[in-house]
Amino acid sequence: MKLVGKGAEAELYEAEIIGKTAVIKDRIRKKYRIPQIDVELRKTRTKREAKLLTEAKIAGVRCPLVYQIGEFTITMSRIGGKLMKDSLKGRRLPGNLRTAGKYLALLHLAGIIHGDYTTANVMVDGTEVTIIDFGLGSFSEDLEDKAVDVLLMKKSLGSKKLYAHFLSGYAKANPKSKKVLERLAEVERRGRYVVRAMQG
């Protein structure tokens, strides 16, 4: 297997499964944790992420297909293209942003919180948009959780014009978007919100 990526929680390896190129996400041991707690956390988070990916696919969101689940590993389809954060220009960008907004709306309607919905977790390949890395995700109907998902993308884009494209896709696909955006405004007024990526 070839190491192709490394994050705070996991390492990504490229492998071949039944003649197809796949990615294996391996949740690595954290030495600062008590061993028993570390094992339980890694098991729980691995199962949860696999479930989130499966439910996201059912909801109509383009995301990696889960092939196999191990104790600490998820084997899934490899996604081609570039990260959106490296593709914030070009004539296809407005449409891709609207699609990214639509996909977040579909996640929220299915009770799924991504937890790190930024341009670093959206892949683009031409007009195809794929959502990746549900490692910080959860199942929730909480308005604040949904508002923070939207806020993370807003901050990630750093442009009112780009955010407007994203927001139009979100609002069009989510009949409950008004309540989410009202909560978003409240969160921004407070100036305080929890970013899941910063949690232990």
C-alpha positions as CSV (number, residue, x, y, z in Angstrom):
1,M,0.0,0.0,0.0
2,K,1.1,3.5,-0.7
3,L,0.7,6.4,1.8
4,V,-1.1,9.2,0.0
5,G,-2.2,11.4,2.8
6,K,-2.0,12.1,6.5
7,G,-4.2,14.0,8.8
8,A,-4.7,14.6,12.5
9,E,-6.7,11.5,13.0
10,A,-5.9,9.1,10.2
11,E,-3.5,8.1,7.4
12,L,-4.7,7.4,3.9
13,Y,-3.3,4.6,1.8
14,E,-3.9,3.8,-1.9
15,A,-4.7,0.1,-2.6
16,E,-6.3,-2.1,-5.2
17,I,-9.5,-3.9,-4.4
18,I,-11.1,-6.3,-6.9
19,G,-9.2,-4.5,-9.7
20,K,-10.3,-1.1,-8.5
21,T,-8.2,1.7,-7.1
22,A,-9.3,2.3,-3.5
23,V,-8.4,4.4,-0.5
24,I,-7.9,2.9,3.0
25,K,-8.5,5.4,5.8
26,D,-6.7,4.1,8.9
27,R,-7.4,5.8,12.2
28,I,-4.0,6.0,14.0
29,R,-3.3,5.4,17.7
30,K,-2.9,8.6,19.8
31,K,-0.2,8.0,22.4
32,Y,-1.5,10.8,24.7
33,R,-4.7,8.9,25.2
34,I,-5.3,6.1,27.8
35,P,-5.0,3.0,25.6
36,Q,-8.5,1.6,26.4
37,I,-10.1,5.0,25.6
38,D,-8.1,5.4,22.5
39,V,-9.2,2.0,21.1
40,E,-12.9,2.7,21.9
41,L,-12.8,6.2,20.4
42,R,-11.1,4.9,17.2
43,K,-13.6,2.0,16.8
44,T,-16.6,4.3,17.5
45,R,-15.5,7.0,15.1
46,T,-14.7,4.5,12.4
47,K,-18.1,2.9,12.5
48,R,-19.8,6.3,12.7
49,E,-18.0,7.7,9.7
50,A,-18.8,4.6,7.6
51,K,-22.5,5.0,8.6
52,L,-22.4,8.7,7.7
53,L,-21.0,8.0,4.3
54,T,-23.6,5.3,3.6
55,E,-26.5,7.5,4.7
56,A,-25.1,10.5,2.7
57,K,-25.0,8.3,-0.4
58,I,-28.6,7.3,0.2
59,A,-29.6,11.0,0.7
60,G,-28.3,11.7,-2.9
61,V,-24.9,13.2,-2.0
62,R,-21.9,12.3,-4.2
63,C,-19.3,10.9,-1.8
64,P,-16.9,7.9,-1.5
65,L,-18.5,4.5,-1.7
66,V,-17.7,2.3,1.3
67,Y,-16.3,-1.1,0.3
68,Q,-15.3,-2.5,3.6
69,I,-15.1,-1.6,7.3
70,G,-12.4,-2.8,9.7
71,E,-11.8,-2.2,13.4
72,F,-10.0,1.1,12.7
73,T,-10.2,1.3,8.9
74,I,-12.6,2.2,6.1
75,T,-11.9,1.0,2.6
76,M,-13.6,3.2,0.1
77,S,-13.6,4.3,-3.5
78,R,-10.9,6.7,-4.6
79,I,-12.1,10.1,-5.8
80,G,-10.4,11.9,-8.7
81,G,-10.1,15.6,-9.3
82,K,-8.8,18.5,-7.2
83,L,-9.7,20.0,-3.8
84,M,-12.1,22.9,-4.2
85,K,-9.7,25.0,-2.2
86,D,-7.2,24.7,-5.1
87,S,-9.8,25.4,-7.7
88,L,-11.5,28.7,-6.6
89,K,-11.6,30.2,-10.1
90,G,-12.9,29.3,-13.6
91,R,-16.3,29.3,-15.3
92,R,-17.4,26.1,-13.6
93,L,-16.9,27.4,-10.1
94,P,-20.3,29.1,-9.6
95,G,-22.1,25.9,-10.6
96,N,-19.8,23.7,-8.5
97,L,-20.4,26.0,-5.5
98,R,-24.2,25.7,-6.0
99,T,-23.8,21.9,-6.1
100,A,-21.7,22.0,-2.9
101,G,-24.5,24.0,-1.3
102,K,-27.1,21.5,-2.6
103,Y,-25.2,18.6,-1.1
104,L,-25.0,20.2,2.3
105,A,-28.7,20.8,2.2
106,L,-29.3,17.2,1.4
107,L,-27.1,16.2,4.3
108,H,-28.9,18.4,6.7
109,L,-32.3,17.2,5.5
110,A,-31.1,13.7,6.3
111,G,-30.0,14.7,9.8
112,I,-26.3,14.5,8.9
113,I,-23.8,17.1,10.1
114,H,-20.5,17.1,8.2
115,G,-18.6,18.8,10.9
116,D,-15.8,20.2,8.7
117,Y,-17.6,21.4,5.6
118,T,-14.9,23.5,3.9
119,T,-13.3,23.8,0.5
120,A,-10.6,21.3,1.7
121,N,-13.3,18.6,1.9
122,V,-15.0,19.1,-1.4
123,M,-13.4,17.5,-4.5
124,V,-14.1,18.9,-8.0
125,D,-13.6,17.1,-11.3
126,G,-15.0,19.2,-14.2
127,T,-18.6,19.7,-13.2
128,E,-18.6,16.7,-10.8
129,V,-18.5,17.6,-7.1
130,T,-17.8,15.1,-4.4
131,I,-17.9,15.5,-0.6
132,I,-15.1,13.8,1.4
133,D,-13.9,13.2,4.9
134,F,-16.9,12.7,7.3
135,G,-14.5,12.0,10.1
136,L,-15.8,14.8,12.3
137,G,-19.4,14.3,11.3
138,S,-22.4,13.2,13.4
139,F,-26.2,12.7,13.2
140,S,-28.1,15.7,14.6
141,E,-31.2,17.8,13.9
142,D,-29.8,20.7,16.0
143,L,-30.1,24.0,14.2
144,E,-26.8,25.3,15.6
145,D,-24.9,22.3,14.3
146,K,-26.3,22.9,10.8
147,A,-25.6,26.6,11.0
148,V,-22.0,26.0,11.9
149,D,-21.6,23.7,8.9
150,V,-22.7,26.6,6.7
151,L,-20.5,29.0,8.6
152,L,-17.4,26.9,8.1
153,M,-17.9,27.0,4.3
154,K,-18.6,30.7,4.4
155,K,-15.3,31.3,6.3
156,S,-13.5,28.9,4.0
157,L,-14.6,30.7,0.9
158,G,-13.7,34.1,2.3
159,S,-15.6,35.9,-0.5
160,K,-19.2,37.2,-0.4
161,K,-19.6,36.5,-4.2
162,L,-18.5,32.9,-3.9
163,Y,-20.5,32.4,-0.8
164,A,-23.6,33.7,-2.5
165,H,-23.4,30.9,-5.1
166,F,-23.0,28.3,-2.4
167,L,-25.9,29.7,-0.4
168,S,-28.2,29.8,-3.4
169,G,-27.6,26.1,-3.9
170,Y,-28.2,25.4,-0.2
171,A,-31.4,27.5,0.1
172,K,-32.9,26.1,-3.1
173,A,-32.5,22.5,-2.0
174,N,-33.4,23.0,1.7
175,P,-37.0,24.1,2.4
176,K,-35.9,24.6,6.0
177,S,-32.9,26.8,5.1
178,K,-34.5,30.0,6.5
179,K,-34.3,28.7,10.1
180,V,-30.8,27.5,9.6
181,L,-29.7,30.9,8.3
182,E,-31.5,32.7,11.1
183,R,-29.5,30.6,13.6
184,L,-26.3,31.3,11.6
185,A,-26.9,35.1,11.9
186,E,-27.4,34.5,15.7
187,V,-24.1,32.5,15.9
188,E,-22.2,35.2,14.1
189,R,-23.7,37.9,16.4
190,R,-22.5,36.0,19.4
191,G,-19.1,35.7,17.8
192,R,-18.7,32.3,19.4
193,Y,-19.1,28.8,17.9
194,V,-17.5,25.4,18.3
195,V,-15.4,24.1,15.4
196,R,-15.4,20.3,15.6
197,A,-11.9,20.2,14.0
198,M,-10.6,22.0,17.1
199,Q,-12.1,19.5,19.6
200,G,-10.0,16.7,21.0
